[in-house]
């Protein structure tokens, strides 16, 4: 199998990374609001002073922290400055969150949505989930990111990469070189060493599937997965099980190769107990799939002006500076200075793998069904 010489779309080329979903948020119970016809026209402009006392609901995936982090302290500071109270509604994983947003388009559960990524973006845009709004603060975001949604329906808020990670000590102790390409994983040398997530139930699992599609093309990825299956790949439902139960480094499991993030190494340094200066895990750069996450004002919000004010804040330097050490992502605001741990330990591929969002939307279900038949059937 010959890898594609270029990805399916031009890489963004921006030195950024992706979330490490290690913060478990407290899920807020919420029933779906029945979709109803309503007046979607934006309200007349409101004086900023009149926003005091308003409440806006930020809808986010369930790993967005709801309390006791500097991210939440930043939101509290926004509330103190503007008088706008921000409530956070945890809406499940990204797929579930987007499904709810589509079902309630025009009559949403909240006012601003955080965290829809490029693997689900087209679905939401086709369903007219968002009210277009171009934040003045977005001027600090690289044009290549803003052009992903040129209609201004959403604003890019963080970027990163899902990548193969490996246990450095395991490979050193066993006198084996870690893989450097996706092709390497098919070698007998790496038989029974890899654990991945199911793309039907896991965001990084889907990203890794897309990485293989970007690499081998729509005609070659199925053969690759058949070969990977024959070489003993293990499939689990989600990232937590893969990383903290089956991965040799973090969970004491049997597998020294795992699908995780380009930001996993700095996280291992930051959370090390006892403290350490070196990263115990490495990243296979050629495997990295680029993810971009967006936020947007939900169409039908009862508080459009306050929602826009919150979106402005979400892309401000103040809030974006909190993303690396809370969500383990790279900010999109180019004026934000990265923490030293990210500069030293995060892996940022020069040529990340990408797939056009429209192509993903058109083929996502079929690709997952085909993958399931090959790997699990």
N, C-alpha and C positions, 0 to 999 in steps of 0.2 A: 504494500500500500504506500502510495506516494503522497505526502502531505501537500495541501494546496500551497502554492508559492505566495499567495496573498490571502488575507482574511476576506470575508464576504462584504465588508465595508471597510473604508479606510480607518485605521486606528485613530483614537483621539490624540494620542501622543502627549497627553498631559501627565506629569509625574504624580499620580495619586493612587490610593489603595482602597480596600473595601471593608465592610463591617466584620468584626469578630463577634458572633452572636453569643456572647458569654454572660450578658447581663439579663437576668430573668425578671421581667416586669410583672407586676401584680395585675392580672387581667381584670378589666372592669366589665361587669355583666351589662349587656345592652341588647334589647330586642330590636330587630329590624323595623324601621319605620315604614309603614305601608306606603308604596309609591303613589303619589297623587299629583294631579295636574295643578300647577300654580303659576304665579307670576314670577318669571325668571329675570325680569328686567332689573338691573342694578338700581339701588336707591340713589337719590340725589347726594351730591357730595356733602359730607358732614365735617364741621369744624373739628380738628383734632381734640380740642378741649372738651368736646361733647362726647368723646369716646369713653371718658371715665365712668365707671360703673357698669360698662358692658362686659359680657362674658362670652368668650369664644372657646369652642371645643376643638382641640387638636387630635385628630384621628391618626393613630400610628400603629405599626406592627407591635407584637407583644414583647419584643425585646427592647423597646424604647423605654428607658427608665422613667418611672412615675414619681419617684421621691428619692431624697437623700443622696443626690449627686450634684456636682457642680453644674451639670446641664440643667437640672431643675432649679438650682439657685439663679442661673441666668434668666430663666423664664420668670421667676419671682421678681427679679430686678426689673424686667420688662413691665410686669404688672405694677410695680411700685412707681415706675416712671410715667406710665401712660394711664393708670387707673383701670386697665383692662385685665380682668381675671381670666387666666388660662386654665382650662380643665383638659386632662389628657384621657382619651378613650382608647384603650387597647383593643384592637380589632382582629386579633389572631395573627397568623403568619401572613406574609405578603399576598399570597394567592387568595386567602380568605378575606383579607382586607379589601382587595380589589373587587372581589365578587360582590361583597356587600355594597361597595361604592357604586358598582354598576346597577345593582338592583334598586338602589335608592337614588339614582341620578335625578337631580332636580328637586328632591325632597330628602336631603342628606341627614345622616346621623350626627354630623358635626359641621364645622365651618372651614377647617383647613386640613388637608391630608398630607401626612409625611411618610415618605419611604417607598412609594411606587418606583420600581426600577425598570430598566430598559427591556426586561424580558416580559413585562406585563403592560408597558406603556400604551401600545397601540390599542389594546382592548379597551382601556379607559377612555382614550381619545375618541375612538369610534362610538362609544356610548355617551359621549358628551357629558362626562362626569364633572369637568372643571369649568369655571368661569375664567376666561382669559384675563390675565393681569401681568403686566411687565413691571416688575419692581425696579425702582431707581437703583436699589442696592445691587441689582444683578449686573451692573456695569463692571463690577470687579470680578465677574466670572468669565473665564476664557470663552471666546466666541464659538469654538468648536463644540463646547458643551451646550451652549444656549441654542445652537442650530439644530440640535436633536429634536426640539419641539419648537419650530420656528414661528408657530402661531401664538406663542406666549401662554399656552394653556397651563403649563407647569414650569417651574424653575428648578434647575439642577442644584442639589444641596450637598451631595457627597459622591465620591467616586472611589472605585477600588477594584480589586482583582480576587477572584476565587482561583486558588492554585493548589497543586499537589504539595504537601508538606512531608518532610521525612525526619526521622529520629537520627540525629547526627551520631550519637554515641553507639546506637545499634549497628550502623553501617561500619563504623570504625572497629568495633569489637568483633564483628564478623568478617572483617577484611573484604568488604564488598563496596564498590563504588556506588553511590546513589545514582538513580537514573537522571538523565539530563533532557530527555525527550519523551513524548508520548509513545513513540515506537519502542523505546527501551522497555516499557512495561510488558511487552509481549515476549521478552526473553525469558528463558527458563530460569535465569539467575534471579528473577523477581517473581517467580511463581509463588502464589499464596501469601504475598506480602502486602497487598493493597486492599484497603477498605474504602468504599465509596457510599454515597447516600442515594437513596431512591429518588429519581427526578420527579416522580409523581407526588412526593410528600416533602421534598426538601429543596430550598432555594439553591444552596451550593451544589446539590445533586443535579439540579437542572442546569446550572451554570457549567458543570463539568461535562454534561452531555453536549451542551452547545459548544464547548471547547473542542470536542472531538468532531462535531459537525463542521465547525470553522476550519479545522485542520485537514480533514479528509474529504470534505465535500459531501453533498447529499447522496452521492453514489457510493461513497467509500466508508462512511462511518459505521454502517451495519456490520460490515466484515470486521472492522476493528473491534467492535464490542463482542462479536462472536469469538474472536481470538482472545480477547481479554477474559471472557467467561471461561474459556478452555484453560487459561493460565491461572485460574483460581481466584479471581476477584471476588471479594465479599461485599454484599450489599446490605445496608441497614437503613432504618427509616429516616434518621435525622442526624444533624451535625453533632449534637451532644453525645449520642450513643457512639458515633464513630470516633470522636476525638477523646472522650473521657472514659470509654469502656474498651474499645478495640485497638486504639493506637498505643504503641508500646510506651511512648514517652509520657503522655498525660494520664493514661488509664491503666498502665501495666498490662495491656492486652497483647495479643500475638502479632499485630500488624504494624510494621515500622513505616508504612506509607499510608497517607490519609488525605482526602480532599478537605482542604481548609481554606485559609486566606493568606494573602501576602502580608497581612498585618499580624499574623499569629506569632512570628518570632519576637517582635517588640512586646507583645502582650505577655509572653512567657518571661521576658526580662522584668517587666514592670511588676508582675504579680509573683515573682519568684520568692519562695520562702524555704531556706534562707536566701538573702539577696544575692544576685549574680550580675556580672557585667556582660557576659557572653550569651548569645541565644543558643538554646539547646536543640532548636529545630531549624531546618533549612527549607528552602523553597525551590521547586523546579520551575524556573522562569518560563520555559517554553510551553508550560501547561496553563498559563494564567489567562482567564477569561475576564474581560473588562465589564464591570457593572457600574451603572450610573443610577443614583437615586434622586427622586424629584419630590417637590412639595408643590401644592397648588390650592387655590381657593375653590371650595366645592360649590358647584352651581346650585342655586336655590338657598344658599345660606341666609339666615335671618340677620346676620351681622356682617355685611360685605365690607364696610369700611374698617371695622375692627379686625376682620380676617386679613385684609390687605396689610394692615399695620403689623400684624403678627408675622405674615410672610416676609415683610421687609426685615423684621428682626431675625428671622431664621437664616437669612443670608448675610447678616451683618457680621463684622469681625468679632464682636462680643460673643455671639452665640457660636459661630463657626469655630472659634478657637477652642471650644469645649468638646468638639466632636472626636478628635483623635483619642483622648484618654477616657472617653465615656462609651462611644460606640465603635471605636477602633476603625474609623474611616478617615480618609483624607478630606478636608474641606474643599469646596469648590471656589470659595473666595480666595483669590490669588494673593491678597494682602495679608493673610494669616500666616504667622510663623509657626512651623511645625515643632513639636516637642523633640528634644534631642534623641529620645529613644526611637522615634520614627525615622529620623534622619539616618541614624546609625544602623538600625536593624530591619526596617521594613524593606521588602523587595518590591521594586516598581519596574515592571517589564518595559523595555523600550518599544516593543512591538506586540502589545496585548492582542489576544484573540477577541473578535467581535462578530456578531451576526446582526443583520438589519432587523430592527424591531418589528417591521411589518412582516418580514419573513418568519420571525418567531411566532407572531400572532396567528398567521395563516397555518403554520405547521405544528405548533406546540403539541396539541393533543395527539395528532397522528404520530409524531416523533416519539412521544412518551409511550403510546400503545405499541409501537414497533419495538422500542427498546425493551419493554416489558416482555414481549413475546420472545425476544432473543435471549435476554439475560435471565429472566425469571420463569419463562415458560417451560 
